[in-house]
């Protein structure tokens, strides 16, 4: 399958979502929104933990300009 995430990437995304939701106190709907946000950025090439966590917690200064 082309453009699929590998198991290590999926584990990273899951860790980011878990950490972001712990920091933000997410409910299920918010968790789904954050997961979608992470996957959207990952699909564009972002794969590092720190940047994805910043994206997940809506830290605008961490986003590429």
Biopython code that builds the backbone (N, CA, C, O; Angstrom):
import numpy as np
from Bio.PDB.StructureBuilder import StructureBuilder

atoms = [
    (1, "UNK", "N", (0.845, -1.176, 0.000)),
    (1, "UNK", "CA", (0.000, 0.000, 0.000)),
    (1, "UNK", "C", (0.891, 1.239, 0.000)),
    (1, "UNK", "O", (1.773, 1.383, 0.846)),
    (2, "UNK", "N", (0.656, 2.103, -0.929)),
    (2, "UNK", "CA", (1.449, 3.313, -1.067)),
    (2, "UNK", "C", (0.963, 4.374, -0.076)),
    (2, "UNK", "O", (-0.232, 4.492, 0.194)),
    (3, "UNK", "N", (1.922, 5.147, 0.461)),
    (3, "UNK", "CA", (1.643, 6.239, 1.378)),
    (3, "UNK", "C", (1.067, 5.793, 2.722)),
    (3, "UNK", "O", (0.452, 6.596, 3.423)),
    (4, "UNK", "N", (1.254, 4.549, 3.083)),
    (4, "UNK", "CA", (0.794, 4.060, 4.372)),
    (4, "UNK", "C", (1.854, 4.343, 5.427)),
    (4, "UNK", "O", (3.045, 4.396, 5.121)),
    (5, "UNK", "N", (1.419, 4.524, 6.662)),
    (5, "UNK", "CA", (2.353, 4.718, 7.766)),
    (5, "UNK", "C", (2.828, 3.359, 8.248)),
    (5, "UNK", "O", (2.062, 2.396, 8.268)),
    (6, "UNK", "N", (4.104, 3.285, 8.639)),
    (6, "UNK", "CA", (4.627, 2.029, 9.150)),
    (6, "UNK", "C", (4.301, 1.903, 10.642)),
    (6, "UNK", "O", (3.903, 2.889, 11.262)),
    (7, "UNK", "N", (4.462, 0.714, 11.228)),
    (7, "UNK", "CA", (4.106, 0.509, 12.639)),
    (7, "UNK", "C", (4.848, 1.442, 13.608)),
    (7, "UNK", "O", (4.265, 1.865, 14.607)),
    (8, "UNK", "N", (6.095, 1.764, 13.342)),
    (8, "UNK", "CA", (6.841, 2.675, 14.222)),
    (8, "UNK", "C", (6.244, 4.082, 14.168)),
    (8, "UNK", "O", (6.160, 4.763, 15.190)),
    (9, "UNK", "N", (5.834, 4.511, 12.991)),
    (9, "UNK", "CA", (5.216, 5.830, 12.862)),
    (9, "UNK", "C", (3.869, 5.872, 13.575)),
    (9, "UNK", "O", (3.548, 6.852, 14.247)),
    (10, "UNK", "N", (3.098, 4.829, 13.430)),
    (10, "UNK", "CA", (1.800, 4.760, 14.100)),
    (10, "UNK", "C", (1.982, 4.794, 15.619)),
    (10, "UNK", "O", (1.211, 5.447, 16.323)),
    (11, "UNK", "N", (2.988, 4.101, 16.117)),
    (11, "UNK", "CA", (3.279, 4.125, 17.554)),
    (11, "UNK", "C", (3.661, 5.542, 17.994)),
    (11, "UNK", "O", (3.239, 5.994, 19.058)),
    (12, "UNK", "N", (4.449, 6.237, 17.188)),
    (12, "UNK", "CA", (4.824, 7.618, 17.489)),
    (12, "UNK", "C", (3.582, 8.507, 17.535)),
    (12, "UNK", "O", (3.424, 9.295, 18.468)),
    (13, "UNK", "N", (2.710, 8.392, 16.553)),
    (13, "UNK", "CA", (1.506, 9.219, 16.502)),
    (13, "UNK", "C", (0.625, 8.947, 17.721)),
    (13, "UNK", "O", (0.065, 9.872, 18.309)),
    (14, "UNK", "N", (0.509, 7.688, 18.090)),
    (14, "UNK", "CA", (-0.282, 7.321, 19.258)),
    (14, "UNK", "C", (0.290, 7.936, 20.535)),
    (14, "UNK", "O", (-0.449, 8.437, 21.382)),
    (15, "UNK", "N", (1.609, 7.889, 20.657)),
    (15, "UNK", "CA", (2.274, 8.482, 21.815)),
    (15, "UNK", "C", (2.023, 9.984, 21.872)),
    (15, "UNK", "O", (1.766, 10.532, 22.944)),
    (16, "UNK", "N", (2.096, 10.645, 20.731)),
    (16, "UNK", "CA", (1.845, 12.086, 20.673)),
    (16, "UNK", "C", (0.405, 12.398, 21.077)),
    (16, "UNK", "O", (0.166, 13.315, 21.863)),
    (17, "UNK", "N", (-0.542, 11.650, 20.551)),
    (17, "UNK", "CA", (-1.949, 11.879, 20.885)),
    (17, "UNK", "C", (-2.167, 11.665, 22.382)),
    (17, "UNK", "O", (-2.833, 12.470, 23.033)),
    (18, "UNK", "N", (-1.610, 10.587, 22.929)),
    (18, "UNK", "CA", (-1.751, 10.313, 24.362)),
    (18, "UNK", "C", (-1.182, 11.452, 25.199)),
    (18, "UNK", "O", (-1.827, 11.905, 26.145)),
    (19, "UNK", "N", (0.014, 11.917, 24.862)),
    (19, "UNK", "CA", (0.664, 12.989, 25.615)),
    (19, "UNK", "C", (-0.126, 14.294, 25.499)),
    (19, "UNK", "O", (-0.330, 14.988, 26.495)),
    (20, "UNK", "N", (-0.562, 14.624, 24.303)),
    (20, "UNK", "CA", (-1.330, 15.853, 24.100)),
    (20, "UNK", "C", (-2.629, 15.817, 24.892)),
    (20, "UNK", "O", (-3.007, 16.807, 25.520)),
    (21, "UNK", "N", (-3.303, 14.691, 24.862)),
    (21, "UNK", "CA", (-4.575, 14.583, 25.582)),
    (21, "UNK", "C", (-4.367, 14.609, 27.093)),
    (21, "UNK", "O", (-5.217, 15.113, 27.826)),
    (22, "UNK", "N", (-3.275, 14.086, 27.550)),
    (22, "UNK", "CA", (-2.951, 14.171, 28.971)),
    (22, "UNK", "C", (-2.750, 15.637, 29.372)),
    (22, "UNK", "O", (-3.247, 16.075, 30.409)),
    (23, "UNK", "N", (-2.028, 16.382, 28.556)),
    (23, "UNK", "CA", (-1.771, 17.805, 28.831)),
    (23, "UNK", "C", (-3.039, 18.648, 28.729)),
    (23, "UNK", "O", (-3.241, 19.570, 29.518)),
    (24, "UNK", "N", (-3.890, 18.331, 27.758)),
    (24, "UNK", "CA", (-5.059, 19.157, 27.481)),
    (24, "UNK", "C", (-6.335, 18.685, 28.173)),
    (24, "UNK", "O", (-7.321, 19.422, 28.214)),
    (25, "UNK", "N", (-6.332, 17.477, 28.714)),
    (25, "UNK", "CA", (-7.528, 16.935, 29.352)),
    (25, "UNK", "C", (-8.660, 16.694, 28.368)),
    (25, "UNK", "O", (-9.777, 17.168, 28.573)),
    (26, "UNK", "N", (-8.378, 15.966, 27.312)),
    (26, "UNK", "CA", (-9.316, 15.749, 26.208)),
    (26, "UNK", "C", (-10.440, 14.777, 26.539)),
    (26, "UNK", "O", (-10.268, 13.832, 27.308)),
    (27, "UNK", "N", (-11.596, 15.040, 25.936)),
    (27, "UNK", "CA", (-12.645, 14.027, 25.910)),
    (27, "UNK", "C", (-12.477, 13.248, 24.597)),
    (27, "UNK", "O", (-11.551, 13.517, 23.832)),
    (28, "UNK", "N", (-13.357, 12.297, 24.341)),
    (28, "UNK", "CA", (-13.204, 11.444, 23.151)),
    (28, "UNK", "C", (-13.263, 12.231, 21.840)),
    (28, "UNK", "O", (-12.507, 11.946, 20.911)),
    (29, "UNK", "N", (-14.154, 13.216, 21.763)),
    (29, "UNK", "CA", (-14.275, 14.007, 20.533)),
    (29, "UNK", "C", (-13.014, 14.838, 20.300)),
    (29, "UNK", "O", (-12.531, 14.937, 19.172)),
    (30, "UNK", "N", (-12.490, 15.426, 21.353)),
    (30, "UNK", "CA", (-11.267, 16.215, 21.227)),
    (30, "UNK", "C", (-10.085, 15.324, 20.858)),
    (30, "UNK", "O", (-9.220, 15.712, 20.072)),
    (31, "UNK", "N", (-10.060, 14.131, 21.432)),
    (31, "UNK", "CA", (-8.991, 13.178, 21.114)),
    (31, "UNK", "C", (-9.008, 12.837, 19.620)),
    (31, "UNK", "O", (-7.960, 12.780, 18.977)),
    (32, "UNK", "N", (-10.189, 12.614, 19.088)),
    (32, "UNK", "CA", (-10.315, 12.294, 17.665)),
    (32, "UNK", "C", (-9.860, 13.469, 16.798)),
    (32, "UNK", "O", (-9.231, 13.263, 15.761)),
    (33, "UNK", "N", (-10.170, 14.680, 17.209)),
    (33, "UNK", "CA", (-9.753, 15.869, 16.473)),
    (33, "UNK", "C", (-8.235, 16.005, 16.484)),
    (33, "UNK", "O", (-7.624, 16.303, 15.458)),
    (34, "UNK", "N", (-7.635, 15.789, 17.640)),
    (34, "UNK", "CA", (-6.175, 15.871, 17.750)),
    (34, "UNK", "C", (-5.516, 14.778, 16.921)),
    (34, "UNK", "O", (-4.515, 15.032, 16.251)),
    (35, "UNK", "N", (-6.057, 13.577, 16.956)),
    (35, "UNK", "CA", (-5.502, 12.482, 16.152)),
    (35, "UNK", "C", (-5.565, 12.830, 14.663)),
    (35, "UNK", "O", (-4.608, 12.595, 13.925)),
    (36, "UNK", "N", (-6.681, 13.382, 14.233)),
    (36, "UNK", "CA", (-6.819, 13.772, 12.822)),
    (36, "UNK", "C", (-5.816, 14.861, 12.466)),
    (36, "UNK", "O", (-5.247, 14.851, 11.375)),
    (37, "UNK", "N", (-5.601, 15.790, 13.373)),
    (37, "UNK", "CA", (-4.635, 16.873, 13.139)),
    (37, "UNK", "C", (-3.226, 16.303, 12.985)),
    (37, "UNK", "O", (-2.479, 16.709, 12.095)),
    (38, "UNK", "N", (-2.871, 15.364, 13.854)),
    (38, "UNK", "CA", (-1.552, 14.725, 13.789)),
    (38, "UNK", "C", (-1.386, 13.982, 12.459)),
    (38, "UNK", "O", (-0.362, 14.119, 11.789)),
    (39, "UNK", "N", (-2.378, 13.212, 12.091)),
    (39, "UNK", "CA", (-2.292, 12.458, 10.837)),
    (39, "UNK", "C", (-2.206, 13.382, 9.624)),
    (39, "UNK", "O", (-1.526, 13.070, 8.646)),
    (40, "UNK", "N", (-2.888, 14.499, 9.690)),
    (40, "UNK", "CA", (-2.822, 15.456, 8.596)),
    (40, "UNK", "C", (-1.405, 15.998, 8.420)),
    (40, "UNK", "O", (-0.891, 16.054, 7.303)),
    (41, "UNK", "N", (-0.778, 16.394, 9.520)),
    (41, "UNK", "CA", (0.592, 16.900, 9.428)),
    (41, "UNK", "C", (1.562, 15.786, 9.047)),
    (41, "UNK", "O", (2.497, 16.013, 8.279)),
    (42, "UNK", "N", (1.347, 14.599, 9.572)),
    (42, "UNK", "CA", (2.219, 13.467, 9.250)),
    (42, "UNK", "C", (2.123, 13.117, 7.763)),
    (42, "UNK", "O", (3.124, 12.763, 7.141)),
    (43, "UNK", "N", (0.941, 13.214, 7.207)),
    (43, "UNK", "CA", (0.759, 12.915, 5.782)),
    (43, "UNK", "C", (1.539, 13.889, 4.899)),
    (43, "UNK", "O", (1.872, 13.577, 3.755)),
    (44, "UNK", "N", (1.827, 15.075, 5.447)),
    (44, "UNK", "CA", (2.597, 16.076, 4.707)),
    (44, "UNK", "C", (4.093, 15.946, 4.973)),
    (44, "UNK", "O", (4.894, 16.705, 4.428)),
    (45, "UNK", "N", (4.476, 14.963, 5.830)),
    (45, "UNK", "CA", (5.892, 14.692, 6.038)),
    (45, "UNK", "C", (6.428, 14.897, 7.445)),
    (45, "UNK", "O", (7.552, 14.486, 7.732)),
    (46, "UNK", "N", (5.662, 15.518, 8.328)),
    (46, "UNK", "CA", (6.135, 15.761, 9.687)),
    (46, "UNK", "C", (6.135, 14.437, 10.458)),
    (46, "UNK", "O", (5.102, 13.778, 10.576)),
    (47, "UNK", "N", (7.304, 14.058, 10.979)),
    (47, "UNK", "CA", (7.401, 12.778, 11.682)),
    (47, "UNK", "C", (8.125, 12.862, 13.030)),
    (47, "UNK", "O", (8.274, 11.842, 13.703)),
    (48, "UNK", "N", (8.579, 14.056, 13.438)),
    (48, "UNK", "CA", (9.315, 14.092, 14.702)),
    (48, "UNK", "C", (8.380, 14.399, 15.876)),
    (48, "UNK", "O", (7.428, 15.169, 15.753)),
    (49, "UNK", "N", (8.680, 13.779, 17.004)),
    (49, "UNK", "CA", (7.834, 13.834, 18.194)),
    (49, "UNK", "C", (7.570, 15.265, 18.648)),
    (49, "UNK", "O", (6.417, 15.635, 18.869)),
    (50, "UNK", "N", (8.604, 16.066, 18.789)),
    (50, "UNK", "CA", (8.460, 17.421, 19.331)),
    (50, "UNK", "C", (7.547, 18.285, 18.458)),
    (50, "UNK", "O", (6.681, 18.991, 18.975)),
    (51, "UNK", "N", (7.735, 18.233, 17.164)),
    (51, "UNK", "CA", (6.903, 19.039, 16.274)),
    (51, "UNK", "C", (5.461, 18.547, 16.293)),
    (51, "UNK", "O", (4.532, 19.353, 16.345)),
    (52, "UNK", "N", (5.268, 17.241, 16.251)),
    (52, "UNK", "CA", (3.904, 16.715, 16.282)),
    (52, "UNK", "C", (3.213, 17.028, 17.599)),
    (52, "UNK", "O", (2.013, 17.300, 17.613)),
    (53, "UNK", "N", (3.943, 16.996, 18.701)),
    (53, "UNK", "CA", (3.345, 17.343, 19.989)),
    (53, "UNK", "C", (2.952, 18.818, 20.001)),
    (53, "UNK", "O", (1.888, 19.173, 20.508)),
    (54, "UNK", "N", (3.794, 19.667, 19.455)),
    (54, "UNK", "CA", (3.463, 21.092, 19.364)),
    (54, "UNK", "C", (2.216, 21.298, 18.511)),
    (54, "UNK", "O", (1.343, 22.094, 18.858)),
    (55, "UNK", "N", (2.140, 20.587, 17.407)),
    (55, "UNK", "CA", (0.965, 20.656, 16.538)),
    (55, "UNK", "C", (-0.270, 20.180, 17.290)),
    (55, "UNK", "O", (-1.330, 20.801, 17.213)),
    (56, "UNK", "N", (-0.129, 19.089, 18.010)),
    (56, "UNK", "CA", (-1.255, 18.500, 18.735)),
    (56, "UNK", "C", (-1.761, 19.401, 19.847)),
    (56, "UNK", "O", (-2.948, 19.380, 20.174)),
    (57, "UNK", "N", (-0.875, 20.188, 20.427)),
    (57, "UNK", "CA", (-1.276, 21.069, 21.531)),
    (57, "UNK", "C", (-1.472, 22.501, 21.047)),
    (57, "UNK", "O", (-1.555, 23.431, 21.849)),
    (58, "UNK", "N", (-1.545, 22.670, 19.729)),
    (58, "UNK", "CA", (-1.902, 23.937, 19.103)),
    (58, "UNK", "C", (-0.924, 25.062, 19.431)),
    (58, "UNK", "O", (-1.331, 26.206, 19.630)),
    (59, "UNK", "N", (0.362, 24.736, 19.486)),
    (59, "UNK", "CA", (1.389, 25.742, 19.712)),
    (59, "UNK", "C", (1.779, 26.336, 18.359)),
    (59, "UNK", "O", (2.634, 25.794, 17.660)),
    (60, "UNK", "N", (1.167, 27.414, 18.010)),
    (60, "UNK", "CA", (1.336, 28.011, 16.688)),
    (60, "UNK", "C", (2.778, 28.363, 16.353)),
    (60, "UNK", "O", (3.174, 28.299, 15.189)),
    (61, "UNK", "N", (3.562, 28.732, 17.346)),
    (61, "UNK", "CA", (4.940, 29.125, 17.066)),
    (61, "UNK", "C", (5.804, 27.958, 16.609)),
    (61, "UNK", "O", (6.902, 28.172, 16.095)),
    (62, "UNK", "N", (5.336, 26.742, 16.784)),
    (62, "UNK", "CA", (6.088, 25.567, 16.369)),
    (62, "UNK", "C", (5.825, 25.180, 14.921)),
    (62, "UNK", "O", (6.535, 24.348, 14.355)),
    (63, "UNK", "N", (4.806, 25.785, 14.327)),
    (63, "UNK", "CA", (4.434, 25.417, 12.968)),
    (63, "UNK", "C", (5.358, 26.092, 11.960)),
    (63, "UNK", "O", (5.780, 27.231, 12.158)),
    (64, "UNK", "N", (5.667, 25.379, 10.877)),
    (64, "UNK", "CA", (6.487, 25.991, 9.826)),
    (64, "UNK", "C", (5.728, 27.143, 9.182)),
    (64, "UNK", "O", (4.511, 27.073, 9.012)),
    (65, "UNK", "N", (6.433, 28.177, 8.831)),
    (65, "UNK", "CA", (5.801, 29.374, 8.251)),
    (65, "UNK", "C", (5.872, 29.350, 6.762)),
    (65, "UNK", "O", (5.392, 30.274, 6.106)),
]
sb = StructureBuilder()
sb.init_structure("model")
sb.init_model(0)
sb.init_chain("A")
sb.init_seg("    ")
for serial, (resi, resn, name, xyz) in enumerate(atoms, 1):
    if name == "N":
        sb.init_residue(resn, " ", resi, " ")
    sb.init_atom(name, np.array(xyz, "f"), 0.0, 1.0, " ", f" {name:<3s}", serial, name[0])
structure = sb.get_structure()
